[in-house]
Amino acid sequence: MLVAGPLARLDERASRALAGRGPTPLTEFLADLGNTQVAVPVLAVAMAYAVWRGRRAQALYAGLAMALVPALVVPLKLLIDRPGPLTPETGYYPSGHTATAMVAYCGAALLVHRRLVPLAALLTVATGTGLVLRGYHWPLDVLGSGCLCLLLVLLLATGPRTR
């Protein structure tokens, strides 16, 4: 079973120690960085910039990567069916907010300037941290999502180049 065992117990202990820590307005703000209403517009602006700069293929790939996020995350949530930290409701692994943040911010950074990738990584880590501190996700939900979406980001980073 994927939602039980020593790793899951360690994850649950870590979550109990972390949930509720930190100032609520800050941790809520960090968690919200993974909302589609926040992250996707950042990617959309970067895609428009890339198109304006004549890099249509890169913009298309970034948009496709973002479209793949729910196609990857939702079936895994249904398959694994893990309950959340503060609720008996299921469907928490992997974290869709972390996946959205990672693909949107890293995709935007790759489209605008590669020197922004560390900032994008920081925003993704901040999102995951906020999700865990607010008790919205287990730490492994966030980590698993990051590992899953790293493939999409690497494909973007090595995707088509025009210059």
DSSP file (Angstrom, degrees, kcal/mol; ACC not computed):
  #  RESIDUE AA STRUCTURE BP1 BP2  ACC     N-H-->O    O-->H-N    N-H-->O    O-->H-N    TCO  KAPPA ALPHA  PHI   PSI    X-CA   Y-CA   Z-CA
    1    1 A M    >         0   0    0      0, 0.0     3,-0.8     0, 0.0    79,-0.1   0.000 360.0 360.0 360.0 134.2    0.0    0.0    0.0
    2    2 A L  T 3   +     0   0    0      1,-0.2    78,-0.1    78,-0.1    79,-0.0   0.608 360.0  54.0 -80.4 -12.7    1.4    3.4   -1.0
    3    3 A V  T 3  S+     0   0    0     77,-0.1     2,-0.3    78,-0.1    -1,-0.2   0.240 105.3  54.6-108.2  13.9   -0.1    5.4    1.9
    4    4 A A    <   +     0   0    0     -3,-0.8     3,-0.2     4,-0.0     4,-0.2  -0.866  67.1  73.3-136.7 170.8    1.2    3.3    4.8
    5    5 A G  S  > S-     0   0    0     -2,-0.3     4,-2.4     1,-0.2     5,-0.2  -0.528  91.0 -51.7 114.0 179.1    4.6    2.1    6.0
    6    6 A P  H  > S+     0   0    0      0, 0.0     4,-2.3     0, 0.0     5,-0.2   0.864 131.8  50.0 -63.4 -38.1    7.6    3.6    7.7
    7    7 A L  H  > S+     0   0    0      2,-0.2     4,-2.4     1,-0.2     5,-0.1   0.906 111.9  48.3 -67.4 -40.5    8.1    6.4    5.2
    8    8 A A  H  > S+     0   0    0      2,-0.2     4,-2.4     1,-0.2    -1,-0.2   0.896 111.3  50.6 -65.9 -39.3    4.5    7.5    5.5
    9    9 A R  H  X S+     0   0    0     -4,-2.4     4,-2.3     2,-0.2    -2,-0.2   0.911 111.2  48.0 -65.0 -41.1    4.7    7.4    9.3
   10   10 A L  H  X S+     0   0    0     -4,-2.3     4,-2.5     2,-0.2    -2,-0.2   0.909 111.5  51.2 -62.5 -42.1    7.8    9.5    9.2
   11   11 A D  H  X S+     0   0    0     -4,-2.4     4,-2.4     1,-0.2    -2,-0.2   0.903 110.3  48.9 -60.5 -43.4    6.1   11.9    6.8
   12   12 A E  H  X S+     0   0    0     -4,-2.4     4,-2.4     2,-0.2    -2,-0.2   0.884 110.5  50.0 -67.2 -39.0    3.1   12.1    9.2
   13   13 A R  H  X S+     0   0    0     -4,-2.3     4,-1.8     2,-0.2    -2,-0.2   0.927 111.8  48.7 -63.9 -44.0    5.3   12.8   12.2
   14   14 A A  H  X S+     0   0    0     -4,-2.5     4,-1.6     1,-0.2    -2,-0.2   0.911 111.2  50.3 -61.6 -42.3    7.1   15.5   10.3
   15   15 A S  H  X S+     0   0    0     -4,-2.4     4,-3.3     1,-0.2    -1,-0.2   0.914 108.0  51.8 -64.6 -42.5    3.9   17.1    9.2
   16   16 A R  H  < S+     0   0    0     -4,-2.4    -1,-0.2     1,-0.2    -2,-0.2   0.867 111.5  48.5 -61.7 -34.8    2.5   17.1   12.7
   17   17 A A  H  < S+     0   0    0     -4,-1.8    -1,-0.2    -5,-0.2    -2,-0.2   0.791 121.1  35.3 -74.0 -27.3    5.6   18.9   13.9
   18   18 A L  H >< S+     0   0    0     -4,-1.6     3,-2.2    -3,-0.2    -2,-0.2   0.801  88.3 102.0 -98.6 -33.5    5.5   21.5   11.1
   19   19 A A  T 3< S+     0   0    0     -4,-3.3   115,-0.2     1,-0.3   114,-0.2  -0.288  90.7  18.4 -60.4 131.7    1.8   22.2   10.5
   20   20 A G  T 3  S+     0   0    0    113,-3.6    -1,-0.3     1,-0.3     2,-0.1   0.382  94.2 129.4  90.3  -2.9    0.7   25.4   12.1
   21   21 A R    <   +     0   0    0     -3,-2.2    -1,-0.3   112,-0.3     6,-0.1  -0.482  49.8  29.0 -81.3 155.4    4.2   26.8   12.4
   22   22 A G  S    S-     0   0    0     -2,-0.1     2,-0.3    -3,-0.1     0, 0.0   0.123 106.0 -46.1  83.7 161.2    5.1   30.3   11.1
   23   23 A P     >  -     0   0    0      0, 0.0     4,-2.6     0, 0.0     3,-0.4  -0.490  52.4-135.3 -68.2 126.7    3.0   33.4   10.8
   24   24 A T  H  > S+     0   0    0     -2,-0.3     4,-2.6     1,-0.2     5,-0.3   0.872 100.6  52.6 -53.9 -46.6   -0.4   32.5    9.2
   25   25 A P  H  > S+     0   0    0      0, 0.0     4,-2.0     0, 0.0    -1,-0.2   0.914 114.0  44.3 -59.4 -39.7   -0.5   35.4    6.7
   26   26 A L  H  > S+     0   0    0     -3,-0.4     4,-2.5     2,-0.2    -2,-0.2   0.940 114.9  46.1 -69.3 -47.1    3.0   34.5    5.4
   27   27 A T  H  X S+     0   0    0     -4,-2.6     4,-2.3     1,-0.2   107,-0.2   0.861 113.4  50.5 -67.0 -33.2    2.5   30.8    5.2
   28   28 A E  H  X S+     0   0    0     -4,-2.6     4,-2.3    -5,-0.3    -1,-0.2   0.916 110.0  50.2 -67.4 -42.7   -0.9   31.3    3.5
   29   29 A F  H  X S+     0   0    0     -4,-2.0     4,-0.8    -5,-0.3    -2,-0.2   0.924 111.6  48.4 -59.4 -45.2    0.7   33.7    1.0
   30   30 A L  H >< S+     0   0    0     -4,-2.5     3,-1.0     1,-0.2     4,-0.3   0.923 111.5  49.0 -62.8 -44.7    3.4   31.1    0.2
   31   31 A A  H >< S+     0   0    0     -4,-2.3     3,-1.6     1,-0.2    -1,-0.2   0.884 105.8  58.8 -61.5 -37.9    0.9   28.3   -0.2
   32   32 A D  H >< S+     0   0    0     -4,-2.3     3,-1.9     1,-0.3    -1,-0.2   0.678  83.9  80.3 -67.7 -16.9   -1.1   30.6   -2.5
   33   33 A L  T << S+     0   0    0     -3,-1.0    -1,-0.3    -4,-0.8    -2,-0.2   0.742  90.4  55.7 -61.0 -20.3    1.8   30.9   -4.9
   34   34 A G  T <  S+     0   0    0     -3,-1.6    -1,-0.3    -4,-0.3    -2,-0.2   0.459  80.0 114.3 -91.8  -1.4    0.8   27.5   -6.2
   35   35 A N  S X> S-     0   0    0     -3,-1.9     4,-2.8     1,-0.1     3,-1.3  -0.429  73.0-128.8 -66.4 142.8   -2.7   28.5   -7.1
   36   36 A T  H 3> S+     0   0    0      1,-0.3     4,-1.4     2,-0.2    -1,-0.1   0.849 108.9  62.0 -60.8 -32.7   -3.4   28.4  -10.8
   37   37 A Q  H 34 S+     0   0    0      1,-0.2    -1,-0.3     3,-0.1    -4,-0.1   0.721 115.6  32.2 -66.5 -20.1   -4.8   32.0  -10.5
   38   38 A V  H <> S+     0   0    0     -3,-1.3     4,-0.8    -6,-0.2    -2,-0.2   0.853 125.1  37.3 -99.4 -51.8   -1.4   33.2   -9.4
   39   39 A A  H  X S+     0   0    0     -4,-2.8     4,-1.8    -7,-0.2     3,-0.3   0.889 109.8  56.5 -76.1 -41.6    1.2   30.9  -11.2
   40   40 A V  H  X S+     0   0    0     -4,-1.4     4,-2.7    -5,-0.4    -1,-0.2   0.893 103.4  53.7 -65.2 -40.2   -0.4   30.4  -14.6
   41   41 A P  H  > S+     0   0    0      0, 0.0     4,-2.4     0, 0.0    -1,-0.2   0.870 105.6  55.6 -60.6 -33.5   -0.7   34.2  -15.4
   42   42 A V  H  X S+     0   0    0     -4,-0.8     4,-1.9    -3,-0.3    -2,-0.2   0.940 111.1  44.0 -61.4 -45.6    3.1   34.5  -14.7
   43   43 A L  H  X S+     0   0    0     -4,-1.8     4,-2.6     1,-0.2    -1,-0.2   0.897 110.8  55.1 -64.8 -39.8    3.7   31.7  -17.2
   44   44 A A  H  X S+     0   0    0     -4,-2.7     4,-2.4     2,-0.2    -2,-0.2   0.903 107.8  48.5 -62.0 -41.4    1.3   33.3  -19.7
   45   45 A V  H  X S+     0   0    0     -4,-2.4     4,-2.3     2,-0.2    -1,-0.2   0.920 112.5  48.6 -63.8 -43.0    3.1   36.7  -19.5
   46   46 A A  H  X S+     0   0    0     -4,-1.9     4,-2.4     2,-0.2    -2,-0.2   0.873 110.2  52.0 -64.8 -36.6    6.5   34.9  -20.1
   47   47 A M  H  X S+     0   0    0     -4,-2.6     4,-2.5     2,-0.2    -2,-0.2   0.918 109.2  49.5 -65.0 -42.6    4.9   33.0  -23.0
   48   48 A A  H  X S+     0   0    0     -4,-2.4     4,-2.6     1,-0.2    -2,-0.2   0.913 111.0  50.4 -61.5 -42.2    3.8   36.3  -24.6
   49   49 A Y  H  X S+     0   0    0     -4,-2.3     4,-1.9     2,-0.2    -2,-0.2   0.922 110.2  49.8 -60.6 -44.6    7.2   37.7  -24.1
   50   50 A A  H  <>S+     0   0    0     -4,-2.4     5,-3.4     2,-0.2    -2,-0.2   0.900 111.1  48.8 -63.5 -40.9    8.8   34.6  -25.8
   51   51 A V  H ><5S+     0   0    0     -4,-2.5     3,-1.9     3,-0.2     5,-0.2   0.932 110.0  51.7 -63.4 -44.8    6.4   34.9  -28.7
   52   52 A W  H 3<5S+     0   0    0     -4,-2.6    -1,-0.2     1,-0.3    -2,-0.2   0.846 108.5  52.1 -59.4 -34.5    7.2   38.6  -29.0
   53   53 A R  T 3<5S-     0   0    0     -4,-1.9    -1,-0.3    -5,-0.2    -2,-0.2   0.365 125.1-104.7 -84.2   5.3   10.9   37.7  -29.1
   54   54 A G  T < 5S+     0   0    0     -3,-1.9     2,-0.5    -5,-0.1     3,-0.2   0.687  85.9 123.5  83.2  19.1   10.3   35.2  -31.9
   55   55 A R     >< +     0   0    0     -5,-3.4     4,-1.9     1,-0.2     5,-0.1  -0.501  19.9 148.2-111.3  62.5   10.5   32.0  -29.7
   56   56 A R  H  >  +     0   0    0     -2,-0.5     4,-2.6    -5,-0.2    -1,-0.2   0.877  68.3  55.2 -64.5 -40.5    7.1   30.5  -30.5
   57   57 A A  H  > S+     0   0    0     -3,-0.2     4,-2.5     1,-0.2    -1,-0.2   0.914 108.4  48.1 -62.5 -43.0    8.2   26.9  -30.1
   58   58 A Q  H  > S+     0   0    0      2,-0.2     4,-2.3     1,-0.2    -1,-0.2   0.913 112.0  49.7 -63.9 -41.4    9.6   27.5  -26.6
   59   59 A A  H  X S+     0   0    0     -4,-1.9     4,-2.3     2,-0.2    -2,-0.2   0.911 110.9  50.0 -62.6 -42.1    6.3   29.3  -25.6
   60   60 A L  H  X S+     0   0    0     -4,-2.6     4,-2.6     1,-0.2    -2,-0.2   0.925 110.1  50.0 -61.9 -45.2    4.3   26.4  -27.0
   61   61 A Y  H  X S+     0   0    0     -4,-2.5     4,-2.4     1,-0.2    -1,-0.2   0.891 109.9  50.7 -62.0 -39.6    6.4   23.8  -25.2
   62   62 A A  H  X S+     0   0    0     -4,-2.3     4,-2.1     2,-0.2    -1,-0.2   0.912 111.3  48.2 -64.8 -42.2    5.9   25.8  -21.9
   63   63 A G  H  X S+     0   0    0     -4,-2.3     4,-2.2     2,-0.2    -2,-0.2   0.902 111.7  49.6 -64.1 -41.2    2.2   25.9  -22.4
   64   64 A L  H  X S+     0   0    0     -4,-2.6     4,-1.6     2,-0.2    -2,-0.2   0.892 108.4  53.4 -64.9 -39.1    2.0   22.2  -23.2
   65   65 A A  H  X S+     0   0    0     -4,-2.4     4,-0.7     1,-0.2    -2,-0.2   0.915 109.5  48.5 -60.9 -42.6    4.1   21.4  -20.1
   66   66 A M  H >< S+     0   0    0     -4,-2.1     3,-0.9     1,-0.2    -1,-0.2   0.900 109.6  52.4 -65.1 -38.9    1.6   23.4  -18.0
   67   67 A A  H 3X S+     0   0    0     -4,-2.2     4,-0.7     1,-0.2    -1,-0.2   0.791 104.5  57.7 -66.2 -27.1   -1.3   21.5  -19.6
   68   68 A L  H 3X S+     0   0    0     -4,-1.6     4,-1.9     1,-0.2     5,-0.3   0.695  86.1  81.5 -75.6 -18.6    0.4   18.2  -18.7
   69   69 A V  H XX S+     0   0    0     -3,-0.9     4,-3.0    -4,-0.7     3,-0.6   0.955  97.9  37.0 -55.7 -56.8    0.4   19.1  -15.0
   70   70 A P  H 3> S+     0   0    0      0, 0.0     4,-1.8     0, 0.0    -1,-0.2   0.858 112.9  59.8 -66.2 -29.9   -3.2   18.0  -14.4
   71   71 A A  H 3< S+     0   0    0     -4,-0.7    -2,-0.2     1,-0.2    -3,-0.1   0.814 116.8  33.0 -65.5 -28.5   -2.9   15.1  -16.8
   72   72 A L  H <X S+     0   0    0     -4,-1.9     4,-1.0    -3,-0.6    -1,-0.2   0.863 123.1  43.7 -89.3 -43.6   -0.1   13.8  -14.6
   73   73 A V  H  X S+     0   0    0     -4,-3.0     4,-2.5    -5,-0.3     5,-0.2   0.925 106.9  55.3 -74.4 -47.5   -1.2   14.8  -11.2
   74   74 A V  H  X S+     0   0    0     -4,-1.8     4,-2.2    -5,-0.3     5,-0.2   0.915 107.3  47.8 -60.6 -47.9   -4.9   14.0  -11.2
   75   75 A P  H  > S+     0   0    0      0, 0.0     4,-2.5     0, 0.0    -1,-0.2   0.894 113.0  50.1 -60.9 -36.1   -4.6   10.3  -12.2
   76   76 A L  H  X S+     0   0    0     -4,-1.0     4,-3.0     2,-0.2     5,-0.4   0.904 108.3  52.4 -66.7 -40.0   -1.9    9.8   -9.5
   77   77 A K  H  X S+     0   0    0     -4,-2.5     4,-2.2     1,-0.2     5,-0.2   0.917 113.4  44.6 -59.4 -42.7   -4.1   11.5   -6.9
   78   78 A L  H  < S+     0   0    0     -4,-2.2    -2,-0.2    -5,-0.2    -1,-0.2   0.894 116.3  46.1 -69.1 -40.2   -6.9    9.1   -7.8
   79   79 A L  H  < S+     0   0    0     -4,-2.5    -2,-0.2    -5,-0.2    -1,-0.2   0.925 120.2  36.5 -68.8 -46.2   -4.7    6.0   -7.9
   80   80 A I  H  < S-     0   0    0     -4,-3.0    -2,-0.2    13,-0.3    -3,-0.2   0.872  82.4-168.6 -80.8 -38.2   -2.8    6.7   -4.6
   81   81 A D     <  +     0   0    0     -4,-2.2    -3,-0.1    -5,-0.4    -4,-0.1   0.862  15.1 176.6  56.9  43.4   -5.8    8.1   -2.8
   82   82 A R        -     0   0    0     11,-0.2    10,-1.9    -5,-0.2     9,-0.9  -0.636  27.0-124.0 -83.2 133.8   -3.9    9.5    0.2
   83   83 A P  B     -A   90   0A   0      0, 0.0     7,-0.3     0, 0.0     6,-0.1  -0.358  29.5-108.0 -71.4 158.3   -5.8   11.4    2.8
   84   84 A G    >   -     0   0    0      5,-2.0     3,-0.7     3,-0.4    53,-0.1  -0.327  26.8-107.0 -81.5 167.9   -4.7   14.9    3.7
   85   85 A P  T 3  S+     0   0    0      0, 0.0    51,-0.1     0, 0.0    -1,-0.1   0.856 116.2  26.1 -63.8 -37.1   -3.0   16.0    6.9
   86   86 A L  T 3  S+     0   0    0     49,-0.5    50,-0.1    50,-0.1    51,-0.0   0.181 122.0  49.8-114.5  17.3   -5.9   17.7    8.5
   87   87 A T    <   -     0   0    0     -3,-0.7    -3,-0.4     2,-0.2    -1,-0.0  -0.994  68.3-132.8-151.9 151.5   -8.8   15.9    6.7
   88   88 A P  S    S+     0   0    0      0, 0.0    -1,-0.1     0, 0.0    -2,-0.0   0.582  76.2 113.1 -80.9  -8.5  -10.0   12.4    6.0
   89   89 A E        -     0   0    0     -6,-0.1    -5,-2.0     1,-0.1     2,-0.2  -0.268  60.3-141.6 -59.2 150.6  -10.6   13.5    2.4
   90   90 A T  B     +A   83   0A   0     -7,-0.3    -8,-0.1     1,-0.1    -1,-0.1  -0.582  63.6  76.8-112.6 174.9   -8.3   11.8   -0.1
   91   91 A G        +     0   0    0     -9,-0.9    -1,-0.1   -14,-0.2   -14,-0.1   0.795  52.8 126.6  97.3  35.4   -6.4   12.8   -3.2
   92   92 A Y        +     0   0    0    -10,-1.9    46,-0.1   -15,-0.2   -15,-0.1   0.614  37.6 110.5-101.2 -13.6   -3.5   14.7   -1.7
   93   93 A Y  S    S+     0   0    0    -11,-0.2   -13,-0.3   -16,-0.2   -12,-0.3  -0.937  76.6  23.7-113.1 128.5   -0.5   13.0   -3.3
   94   94 A P  S    S-     0   0    0      0, 0.0     2,-0.6     0, 0.0    48,-0.2   0.673  94.7-117.9 -82.8 168.9    1.1   14.5   -5.3
   95   95 A S     >  -     0   0    0     46,-1.8     4,-1.9     1,-0.2     5,-0.1  -0.578  19.4-165.2 -74.9 116.3    0.6   18.2   -4.6
   96   96 A G  H  > S+     0   0    0     -2,-0.6     4,-2.7     2,-0.2     5,-0.2   0.835  89.6  56.3 -68.5 -32.9   -1.0   19.9   -7.6
   97   97 A H  H  > S+     0   0    0      2,-0.2     4,-2.5     1,-0.2    -1,-0.2   0.907 108.2  46.8 -66.1 -41.2   -0.1   23.3   -6.2
   98   98 A T  H  > S+     0   0    0      2,-0.2     4,-2.8     1,-0.2     5,-0.2   0.924 113.1  49.5 -64.9 -43.3    3.6   22.4   -6.0
   99   99 A A  H  X S+     0   0    0     -4,-1.9     4,-2.4     2,-0.2     5,-0.3   0.922 111.9  48.2 -61.5 -44.7    3.4   21.0   -9.6
  100  100 A T  H  X S+     0   0    0     -4,-2.7     4,-2.5     1,-0.2     5,-0.3   0.932 113.3  47.5 -61.4 -46.6    1.7   24.1  -10.9
  101  101 A A  H  X S+     0   0    0     -4,-2.5     4,-2.7     2,-0.2     5,-0.5   0.935 113.0  48.3 -61.0 -46.7    4.2   26.4   -9.1
  102  102 A M  H  X S+     0   0    0     -4,-2.8     4,-2.0     1,-0.2     5,-0.4   0.942 117.0  39.5 -62.9 -49.3    7.2   24.4  -10.4
  103  103 A V  H  X S+     0   0    0     -4,-2.4     4,-1.8    -5,-0.2     5,-0.2   0.908 119.7  46.1 -69.6 -40.9    6.2   24.2  -14.0
  104  104 A A  H  X S+     0   0    0     -4,-2.5     4,-2.4    -5,-0.3    -2,-0.2   0.960 119.7  37.1 -67.4 -51.0    4.8   27.8  -14.2
  105  105 A Y  H  X S+     0   0    0     -4,-2.7     4,-2.4    -5,-0.3    -3,-0.2   0.914 121.5  43.7 -73.0 -42.0    7.7   29.6  -12.5
  106  106 A C  H  X S+     0   0    0     -4,-2.0     4,-2.5    -5,-0.5    -1,-0.2   0.905 115.1  50.5 -69.0 -38.9   10.5   27.4  -14.0
  107  107 A G  H  X S+     0   0    0     -4,-1.8     4,-1.7    -5,-0.4    -2,-0.2   0.924 111.5  48.1 -61.8 -43.7    8.9   27.6  -17.4
  108  108 A A  H  X S+     0   0    0     -4,-2.4     4,-2.3    -5,-0.2     5,-0.3   0.917 111.4  50.4 -62.7 -43.1    8.6   31.4  -17.1
  109  109 A A  H  X S+     0   0    0     -4,-2.4     4,-2.0     1,-0.2     7,-0.4   0.914 109.6  50.2 -62.7 -42.5   12.2   31.7  -16.0
  110  110 A L  H  < S+     0   0    0     -4,-2.5     4,-0.2     1,-0.2    -1,-0.2   0.830 113.3  47.2 -66.1 -30.5   13.4   29.6  -18.9
  111  111 A L  H  < S+     0   0    0     -4,-1.7    -2,-0.2    -5,-0.2    -1,-0.2   0.853 121.4  34.0 -77.8 -35.4   11.4   31.7  -21.3
  112  112 A V  H  < S-     0   0    0     -4,-2.3     2,-0.3     1,-0.2    -2,-0.2   0.954 134.7 -32.0 -87.1 -57.2   12.5   35.1  -20.0
  113  113 A H    ><  -     0   0    0     -4,-2.0     3,-2.5    -5,-0.3    -1,-0.2  -0.854  44.5-132.0-167.3 130.7   16.1   34.4  -18.9
  114  114 A R  G >  S+     0   0    0      1,-0.3     3,-1.7    -2,-0.3    -4,-0.1   0.725 102.9  72.2 -60.2 -22.1   17.9   31.4  -17.5
  115  115 A R  G 3  S+     0   0    0      1,-0.3     4,-0.3     2,-0.1    -1,-0.3   0.674  89.6  63.2 -66.5 -13.7   19.4   33.4  -14.7
  116  116 A L  G <> S+     0   0    0     -3,-2.5     4,-2.2    -7,-0.4     3,-0.3   0.525  75.1  92.9 -85.8  -6.1   15.9   33.6  -13.2
  117  117 A V  H <> S+     0   0    0     -3,-1.7     4,-2.7     1,-0.2     5,-0.2   0.893  81.6  53.8 -58.3 -42.8   15.8   29.8  -12.7
  118  118 A P  H  > S+     0   0    0      0, 0.0     4,-2.3     0, 0.0    -1,-0.2   0.898 109.2  49.5 -59.7 -36.5   17.1   30.0   -9.1
  119  119 A L  H  > S+     0   0    0     -3,-0.3     4,-2.5    -4,-0.3    -2,-0.2   0.913 110.5  50.3 -64.5 -42.0   14.3   32.5   -8.3
  120  120 A A  H  X S+     0   0    0     -4,-2.2     4,-2.0     2,-0.2   -14,-0.2   0.902 110.6  49.3 -62.3 -41.5   11.8   30.1   -9.9
  121  121 A A  H  X S+     0   0    0     -4,-2.7     4,-2.6     2,-0.2    -1,-0.2   0.903 110.1  51.5 -63.8 -40.6   13.2   27.3   -7.7
  122  122 A L  H  X S+     0   0    0     -4,-2.3     4,-2.7    -5,-0.2    -2,-0.2   0.907 108.8  50.4 -62.9 -42.6   12.9   29.5   -4.7
  123  123 A L  H  X S+     0   0    0     -4,-2.5     4,-2.1     2,-0.2    -1,-0.2   0.879 111.1  49.7 -62.7 -37.7    9.3   30.3   -5.4
  124  124 A T  H  X S+     0   0    0     -4,-2.0     4,-2.4     2,-0.2    -2,-0.2   0.929 112.3  46.2 -66.8 -45.5    8.6   26.6   -5.8
  125  125 A V  H  X S+     0   0    0     -4,-2.6     4,-2.6     1,-0.2    -2,-0.2   0.898 111.9  52.5 -63.2 -40.0   10.2   25.7   -2.5
  126  126 A A  H  X S+     0   0    0     -4,-2.7     4,-2.5     2,-0.2    -1,-0.2   0.898 108.7  50.6 -62.7 -40.4    8.4   28.6   -0.9
  127  127 A T  H  X S+     0   0    0     -4,-2.1     4,-2.4     2,-0.2    -2,-0.2   0.953 112.2  45.9 -61.1 -50.4    5.1   27.2   -2.2
  128  128 A G  H  X S+     0   0    0     -4,-2.4     4,-2.1     1,-0.2    -2,-0.2   0.887 111.9  51.8 -60.9 -40.0    5.8   23.7   -0.9
  129  129 A T  H  X S+     0   0    0     -4,-2.6     4,-3.0     1,-0.2     5,-0.2   0.930 110.1  48.6 -62.3 -46.3    6.9   25.1    2.5
  130  130 A G  H  X S+     0   0    0     -4,-2.5     4,-2.2     1,-0.2     6,-0.3   0.897 109.8  52.4 -60.7 -41.0    3.7   27.1    2.8
  131  131 A L  H  <>S+     0   0    0     -4,-2.4     5,-2.2     2,-0.2     6,-1.3   0.899 114.1  42.3 -63.0 -41.2    1.6   24.1    1.9
  132  132 A V  H ><5S+     0   0    0     -4,-2.1     3,-0.9     4,-0.2    -2,-0.2   0.929 114.5  49.4 -72.0 -45.5    3.3   22.0    4.6
  133  133 A L  H 3<5S+     0   0    0     -4,-3.0  -113,-3.6     1,-0.3  -112,-0.3   0.827 111.3  49.9 -65.4 -31.0    3.3   24.7    7.2
  134  134 A R  T 3<5S-     0   0    0     -4,-2.2    -1,-0.3    -5,-0.2    -2,-0.2   0.632 114.1-119.9 -78.7 -13.4   -0.4   25.4    6.6
  135  135 A G  T < 5S+     0   0    0     -3,-0.9   -49,-0.5    -4,-0.5    -3,-0.2   0.678  79.1 123.1  81.6  18.3   -1.2   21.7    6.9
  136  136 A Y  S   <S+     0   0    0     -5,-2.2     2,-0.3    -6,-0.3    -4,-0.2   0.769  76.3  18.5 -80.8 -26.5   -2.6   21.5    3.4
  137  137 A H  S    S-     0   0    0     -6,-1.3    -2,-0.2    -9,-0.1    -1,-0.2  -0.982  76.3-113.8-143.3 152.2   -0.1   18.8    2.3
  138  138 A W    >>  -     0   0    0     -2,-0.3     4,-1.3   -46,-0.1     3,-0.7  -0.496  40.1-111.2 -72.4 153.9    2.2   16.2    3.8
  139  139 A P  H 3> S+     0   0    0      0, 0.0     4,-2.5     0, 0.0     3,-0.2   0.889 119.1  54.5 -55.7 -39.5    5.9   16.9    3.1
  140  140 A L  H 3> S+     0   0    0      1,-0.2     4,-2.7     2,-0.2     5,-0.2   0.778  99.8  60.8 -69.6 -24.1    6.1   13.9    0.8
  141  141 A D  H <> S+     0   0    0     -3,-0.7   -46,-1.8     2,-0.2     4,-1.7   0.925 110.7  41.4 -61.0 -43.2    3.2   15.2   -1.3
  142  142 A V  H  X S+     0   0    0     -4,-1.3     4,-2.3    -3,-0.2    -2,-0.2   0.926 116.6  47.1 -70.9 -47.3    5.3   18.2   -2.0
  143  143 A L  H  X S+     0   0    0     -4,-2.5     4,-2.3     1,-0.2     5,-0.2   0.919 112.3  50.0 -63.1 -44.4    8.5   16.3   -2.6
  144  144 A G  H  X S+     0   0    0     -4,-2.7     4,-2.4     1,-0.2    -1,-0.2   0.891 110.7  50.0 -61.4 -40.1    6.8   13.7   -4.8
  145  145 A S  H  X S+     0   0    0     -4,-1.7     4,-2.5    -5,-0.2    -1,-0.2   0.902 109.3  51.6 -65.1 -41.6    5.3   16.5   -6.9
  146  146 A G  H  X S+     0   0    0     -4,-2.3     4,-1.3     1,-0.2    -2,-0.2   0.916 111.3  47.1 -61.4 -43.1    8.6   18.2   -7.3
  147  147 A C  H  X S+     0   0    0     -4,-2.3     4,-0.7     1,-0.2    -2,-0.2   0.910 112.4  50.5 -64.6 -41.9   10.2   15.0   -8.5
  148  148 A L  H >X S+     0   0    0     -4,-2.4     3,-0.6     1,-0.2     4,-0.5   0.916 114.9  42.0 -61.5 -44.8    7.4   14.3  -10.9
  149  149 A C  H 3X S+     0   0    0     -4,-2.5     4,-2.3     1,-0.2    -1,-0.2   0.616  93.7  80.4 -84.1 -12.3    7.5   17.8  -12.4
  150  150 A L  H 3X S+     0   0    0     -4,-1.3     4,-2.7     1,-0.2    -1,-0.2   0.883  90.3  56.7 -58.8 -36.3   11.3   18.0  -12.6
  151  151 A L  H <X S+     0   0    0     -4,-0.7     4,-2.2    -3,-0.6    -1,-0.2   0.923 106.6  48.1 -60.4 -44.6   11.0   15.9  -15.7
  152  152 A L  H  X S+     0   0    0     -4,-0.5     4,-2.0     2,-0.2    -2,-0.2   0.910 112.6  48.4 -62.8 -41.7    8.7   18.5  -17.3
  153  153 A V  H  X S+     0   0    0     -4,-2.3     4,-2.6     2,-0.2    -2,-0.2   0.906 110.7  50.6 -67.2 -40.9   11.1   21.3  -16.4
  154  154 A L  H  X S+     0   0    0     -4,-2.7     4,-1.6     2,-0.2    -1,-0.2   0.882 109.0  51.8 -64.6 -36.8   14.1   19.4  -17.7
  155  155 A L  H  < S+     0   0    0     -4,-2.2     4,-0.3    -5,-0.2    -1,-0.2   0.894 111.1  48.2 -65.2 -38.3   12.3   18.8  -21.0
  156  156 A L  H >< S+     0   0    0     -4,-2.0     3,-0.9     1,-0.2    -2,-0.2   0.912 110.0  52.0 -64.1 -42.2   11.6   22.5  -21.2
  157  157 A A  H 3< S+     0   0    0     -4,-2.6    -1,-0.2     1,-0.2    -2,-0.2   0.789 119.1  35.0 -67.2 -27.6   15.2   23.4  -20.4
  158  158 A T  T 3< S+     0   0    0     -4,-1.6    -1,-0.2    -5,-0.2    -2,-0.2   0.289  98.8 111.8-108.1   9.1   16.4   21.1  -23.2
  159  159 A G  S <  S-     0   0    0     -3,-0.9    -3,-0.1    -4,-0.3  -101,-0.1   0.281  77.4 -33.4 -69.6-160.9   13.6   21.8  -25.6
  160  160 A P        -     0   0    0      0, 0.0     2,-0.4     0, 0.0    -1,-0.2  -0.216  56.2-164.4 -63.7 143.4   13.6   23.6  -28.9
  161  161 A R        -     0   0    0     -3,-0.1  -106,-0.0     1,-0.1    -3,-0.0  -0.979  18.2-178.5-128.1 141.0   16.0   26.5  -29.4
  162  162 A T              0   0    0     -2,-0.4    -1,-0.1  -107,-0.0  -107,-0.0   0.586 360.0 360.0-111.1 -15.7   15.8   29.1  -32.1
  163  163 A R              0   0    0   -108,-0.0    -2,-0.0     0, 0.0  -108,-0.0   0.330 360.0 360.0-140.8 360.0   18.9   31.2  -31.2
